[in-house]
Amino acid sequence: MRRSLFSLLFPAFAALLPAQEVPGLRVSLSTPRSLAAAGSQIDLVLLLQVEADTEVPADLLSGVRLMVTVDDQPGPKITEPGKGGPVALLAGTRIERKLSFPAARLAPNVAADAVTPIAIAWEGLAGANCALKIAPDASKVDLAALDLAKTKVVLVTNYGEMTLSFRPDKAPKTVENFLKLCKQGFYDGTKFHRVIRNFMIQGGDPNSKDDSKPESWGLGNPGYTVAAEFSDLSHVRGTLSMARGSDPDSAGSQFFIVHKDSPQLDKQYTAFGNLEKGADVLDAIASCQVTGPSQSPRPVQPVVLLSTVILPAKK
């Protein structure tokens, strides 16, 4: 007998699920992020698509019946009864429910120094499942204990995720500053405010959180500056580097990722890391529609840095 896809993905659940399939109803469960920090909210989307006239139980419309596995071990079960009784729905009806839970409720005992995989399923519905990974709470990461050459940061954007690695051997103070700001959540909600295809994408300005003052984007900083650490690192595609003003020592929080080899920037800007994963996301952002001056074009549709997730590696 062939095993169901759900049984293969979530074997710990397979024997526990009651038969609750609803004829004429297709249900899916998804999450917009594949990675989230332990201290964040986990957003889920439950999609109901009625393919034939049917009755839908209240739990699906207003309740919760979630089962969780944490690192392949049974985790919490989250159950909230629905309101009222079954509801008759016509074919063609589409209902999208957005659910949100603290990461600690879904995965209360994640590792403090490692990424933990979790799987979430709607009890009784074989097609309604999704998976993601929980990273340690950045605010609790001890930066002094990290091996900065092995530690990584994931930039979670509304275009996807980009994973960064660092070069503390070339720019130690810059790497430390960037990780400190990530730990503080400084970058969460900022935008890639300057995008030039075949050159670079720039973000990290706290002013870009204020949509009412786009003229101030590109002028913000964390309230201090970091001395330049120019080196022999070349600004090739994927290089992570610090943006600055005319003063070489004016960098603060703004950074850029090179989209196309730009050797003219070498030894003029502090290169301090590289893009390890997410080249497709870099391309998508760099190719988005922009508006404004040719030297400072900003995306027509905001490119938001939702969060920075630290993937710690201890010394």
C-alpha positions as CSV (number, residue, x, y, z in Angstrom):
1,M,0.0,0.0,0.0
2,R,1.3,3.4,-0.9
3,R,1.9,5.7,2.1
4,S,0.4,9.2,2.0
5,L,2.6,12.3,1.5
6,F,1.5,13.4,5.0
7,S,2.6,10.1,6.5
8,L,6.0,10.5,4.9
9,L,6.4,14.1,6.0
10,F,5.0,13.7,9.5
11,P,5.3,10.0,10.6
12,A,4.8,10.9,14.3
13,F,1.3,12.2,13.5
14,A,0.1,9.6,11.0
15,A,-1.2,7.1,13.5
16,L,-2.9,9.8,15.6
17,L,-5.1,11.6,13.0
18,P,-8.8,10.9,13.1
19,A,-10.6,10.7,9.7
20,Q,-12.0,14.2,9.4
21,E,-11.7,14.8,5.7
22,V,-14.7,16.9,4.4
23,P,-16.0,15.8,1.0
24,G,-15.9,18.6,-1.5
25,L,-13.4,20.7,0.5
26,R,-9.7,21.2,-0.1
27,V,-7.7,22.6,2.7
28,S,-4.0,23.8,2.9
29,L,-1.9,25.2,5.7
30,S,1.1,27.4,4.9
31,T,3.5,29.9,6.5
32,P,5.1,32.9,4.6
33,R,8.4,32.3,6.3
34,S,10.7,29.3,6.3
35,L,12.7,30.7,9.2
36,A,11.7,32.7,12.3
37,A,13.4,33.7,15.6
38,A,12.3,32.1,18.8
39,G,11.1,35.5,20.2
40,S,8.9,36.3,17.1
41,Q,5.3,35.6,16.0
42,I,4.7,32.7,13.6
43,D,2.1,33.5,11.0
44,L,0.0,30.7,9.4
45,V,-2.5,30.8,6.6
46,L,-5.3,28.2,6.5
47,L,-6.9,28.2,3.1
48,L,-10.3,26.5,2.5
49,Q,-11.4,25.9,-1.1
50,V,-14.9,24.5,-1.6
51,E,-15.0,22.3,-4.8
52,A,-18.5,21.0,-4.3
53,D,-21.4,22.1,-2.0
54,T,-20.6,20.9,1.5
55,E,-20.9,21.5,5.2
56,V,-17.8,22.8,7.0
57,P,-17.3,22.2,10.7
58,A,-17.0,25.2,13.0
59,D,-13.4,24.3,14.0
60,L,-12.2,25.0,10.5
61,L,-14.0,28.3,10.3
62,S,-13.2,29.8,13.7
63,G,-11.3,27.2,15.8
64,V,-7.9,25.7,15.9
65,R,-6.7,22.1,15.8
66,L,-3.0,22.1,15.4
67,M,-0.4,19.4,16.1
68,V,3.3,20.3,16.3
69,T,6.5,18.3,16.1
70,V,9.7,19.8,17.3
71,D,12.9,18.4,15.9
72,D,11.1,15.2,15.0
73,Q,9.6,14.8,18.5
74,P,5.9,15.3,19.4
75,G,5.3,18.9,20.5
76,P,2.4,20.8,21.8
77,K,-1.2,20.4,20.6
78,I,-3.1,23.7,20.2
79,T,-6.9,23.2,20.3
80,E,-9.5,26.0,20.4
81,P,-13.1,25.0,19.7
82,G,-14.9,26.8,16.8
83,K,-18.0,28.9,17.4
84,G,-21.4,27.5,16.5
85,G,-22.1,24.4,14.4
86,P,-21.4,23.3,10.8
87,V,-21.8,25.9,8.0
88,A,-23.1,25.1,4.5
89,L,-20.9,26.5,1.8
90,L,-21.4,26.6,-1.9
91,A,-18.9,25.3,-4.5
92,G,-16.4,28.0,-5.5
93,T,-16.2,29.5,-2.0
94,R,-12.7,30.4,-0.9
95,I,-11.9,31.3,2.7
96,E,-8.5,32.4,3.9
97,R,-7.8,32.4,7.6
98,K,-4.7,34.1,9.1
99,L,-3.5,32.7,12.4
100,S,-0.6,33.9,14.5
101,F,1.1,32.3,17.5
102,P,4.2,33.2,19.6
103,A,7.0,30.9,18.6
104,A,7.3,29.9,22.2
105,R,3.8,28.4,22.1
106,L,4.5,26.3,19.1
107,A,8.0,25.3,20.1
108,P,8.5,26.0,23.8
109,N,11.9,24.2,24.3
110,V,14.0,25.1,21.2
111,A,17.7,25.0,21.5
112,A,19.4,28.2,22.7
113,D,22.3,27.9,20.2
114,A,21.0,26.0,17.2
115,V,18.2,26.1,14.6
116,T,15.3,23.8,15.4
117,P,13.0,22.4,12.7
118,I,9.3,22.2,13.5
119,A,6.3,20.8,11.5
120,I,2.7,22.0,12.0
121,A,-0.4,20.1,10.9
122,W,-4.1,20.6,11.2
123,E,-5.4,17.5,12.9
124,G,-7.4,15.2,10.7
125,L,-6.6,16.9,7.4
126,A,-3.8,15.2,5.6
127,G,-3.1,18.0,3.2
128,A,-3.0,20.8,5.7
129,N,0.6,20.9,6.9
130,C,3.7,23.1,6.7
131,A,7.2,23.2,8.1
132,L,9.7,25.9,9.2
133,K,12.8,26.4,11.3
134,I,13.1,28.3,14.6
135,A,16.3,30.2,15.3
136,P,17.5,31.2,18.7
137,D,16.1,34.5,20.1
138,A,18.6,37.1,18.8
139,S,18.1,39.3,21.9
140,K,19.5,36.4,24.0
141,V,22.5,35.7,21.8
142,D,25.8,36.3,23.6
143,L,27.9,38.1,20.9
144,A,31.1,37.7,22.8
145,A,30.7,33.9,22.7
146,L,30.3,33.7,18.9
147,D,32.8,32.6,16.3
148,L,32.1,35.5,14.0
149,A,33.6,33.7,11.0
150,K,31.1,30.9,11.3
151,T,28.1,32.8,12.5
152,K,25.6,33.8,9.8
153,V,22.6,36.1,9.5
154,V,19.5,35.5,7.5
155,L,17.8,38.6,6.1
156,V,14.1,37.8,6.0
157,T,12.4,40.1,3.4
158,N,9.0,40.2,1.7
159,Y,10.9,39.0,-1.4
160,G,12.4,35.9,0.3
161,E,15.5,35.2,2.4
162,M,19.2,36.0,2.0
163,T,21.9,34.3,4.1
164,L,25.0,36.3,4.9
165,S,28.4,35.2,6.2
166,F,31.1,37.5,7.6
167,R,34.8,38.4,7.3
168,P,35.9,39.4,10.8
169,D,39.5,38.8,9.7
170,K,39.2,41.8,7.4
171,A,36.6,44.1,9.2
172,P,36.2,43.0,12.8
173,K,34.6,46.2,14.2
174,T,32.2,46.4,11.3
175,V,31.1,42.7,11.7
176,E,30.6,43.2,15.4
177,N,28.5,46.4,14.8
178,F,26.3,44.7,12.2
179,L,25.6,41.7,14.5
180,K,25.0,44.1,17.5
181,L,22.3,45.9,15.4
182,C,20.8,42.6,14.3
183,K,20.7,41.5,18.0
184,Q,18.8,44.7,18.9
185,G,16.3,44.2,16.1
186,F,17.5,47.5,14.7
187,Y,16.9,46.5,11.1
188,D,13.5,44.9,11.5
189,G,11.0,46.9,9.4
190,T,13.6,48.9,7.5
191,K,13.6,48.8,3.7
192,F,15.9,48.4,0.8
193,H,15.5,52.1,-0.1
194,R,18.1,52.4,-2.9
195,V,18.1,49.7,-5.6
196,I,20.2,49.9,-8.8
197,R,20.1,46.9,-11.1
198,N,23.5,45.6,-12.2
199,F,25.1,47.6,-9.3
200,M,23.8,47.0,-5.8
201,I,20.8,47.0,-3.3
202,Q,21.1,49.2,-0.2
203,G,19.2,49.1,3.1
204,G,19.7,49.5,6.8
205,D,18.4,53.1,7.2
206,P,16.1,53.5,10.3
207,N,14.5,56.5,8.5
208,S,13.0,54.1,5.9
209,K,10.6,52.8,8.5
210,D,8.7,56.1,8.1
211,D,6.7,55.9,4.9
212,S,5.6,59.6,5.2
213,K,9.2,60.9,4.8
214,P,10.8,59.1,1.8
215,E,13.0,62.2,1.3
216,S,14.9,61.3,4.5
217,W,15.6,57.7,3.4
218,G,19.4,57.3,3.0
219,L,20.2,59.9,5.7
220,G,19.7,57.8,8.8
221,N,22.1,56.1,11.1
222,P,22.2,54.4,14.6
223,G,23.4,57.6,16.3
224,Y,27.1,56.9,15.9
225,T,29.6,56.0,13.2
226,V,32.1,53.2,12.6
227,A,35.6,53.7,11.4
228,A,36.4,52.5,7.9
229,E,38.1,49.1,7.6
230,F,39.2,49.1,3.9
231,S,40.9,45.9,2.8
232,D,41.9,43.8,-0.2
233,L,38.4,42.3,-0.4
234,S,36.9,42.9,-3.9
235,H,33.4,44.1,-4.4
236,V,32.3,41.2,-6.6
237,R,28.7,40.0,-7.0
238,G,27.2,39.1,-3.5
239,T,29.7,41.1,-1.5
240,L,28.3,42.7,1.7
241,S,29.6,46.2,2.3
242,M,28.9,49.3,4.3
243,A,27.4,52.4,2.8
244,R,28.8,55.8,3.8
245,G,28.9,59.5,3.1
246,S,31.8,61.5,1.8
247,D,33.7,60.9,5.0
248,P,35.4,57.5,4.9
249,D,34.5,57.0,8.6
250,S,30.8,57.9,8.3
251,A,29.4,54.4,8.0
252,G,26.8,53.5,10.7
253,S,24.0,51.0,9.9
254,Q,23.4,51.3,6.2
255,F,24.8,48.4,4.1
256,F,24.6,47.2,0.5
257,I,24.9,43.9,-1.3
258,V,26.6,44.0,-4.7
259,H,24.5,42.9,-7.6
260,K,27.2,43.0,-10.3
261,D,31.0,43.1,-9.9
262,S,31.9,46.7,-9.0
263,P,35.7,46.9,-8.6
264,Q,35.5,50.8,-8.5
265,L,34.3,50.4,-4.9
266,D,37.4,48.4,-3.8
267,K,39.3,50.0,-0.9
268,Q,36.7,52.8,-0.9
269,Y,34.0,51.0,1.1
270,T,34.2,48.5,3.9
271,A,33.5,45.0,2.6
272,F,32.7,42.7,5.5
273,G,30.8,39.7,4.3
274,N,29.2,37.8,1.5
275,L,25.9,36.5,0.3
276,E,25.9,32.7,0.9
277,K,22.3,31.9,-0.1
278,G,19.5,33.8,-1.8
279,A,21.1,35.0,-5.1
280,D,17.7,34.6,-6.6
281,V,16.3,37.0,-4.0
282,L,19.1,39.5,-4.7
283,D,18.2,39.3,-8.4
284,A,14.5,39.8,-7.7
285,I,15.1,42.9,-5.5
286,A,17.6,44.3,-7.9
287,S,15.2,43.9,-10.8
288,C,12.1,45.4,-9.1
289,Q,10.5,48.5,-10.6
290,V,12.0,51.7,-9.1
291,T,11.2,55.5,-9.1
292,G,13.1,58.6,-8.2
293,P,16.5,60.1,-9.1
294,S,18.8,58.0,-11.1
295,Q,21.4,57.9,-8.3
296,S,18.9,57.1,-5.6
297,P,16.1,55.1,-7.1
298,R,13.7,53.4,-4.6
299,P,11.4,50.5,-5.2
300,V,7.8,51.4,-6.3
301,Q,6.6,48.6,-4.1
302,P,8.5,48.6,-0.8
303,V,11.1,45.9,-0.3
304,V,10.9,45.3,3.5
305,L,13.5,43.7,5.7
306,L,11.1,42.0,8.0
307,S,13.7,40.6,10.4
308,T,17.3,39.7,10.8
309,V,17.8,36.2,12.2
310,I,21.2,35.3,13.7
311,L,22.4,31.7,13.2
312,P,25.0,31.6,16.0
313,A,28.2,29.5,16.0
314,K,30.0,29.4,19.3
315,K,33.8,29.7,19.6
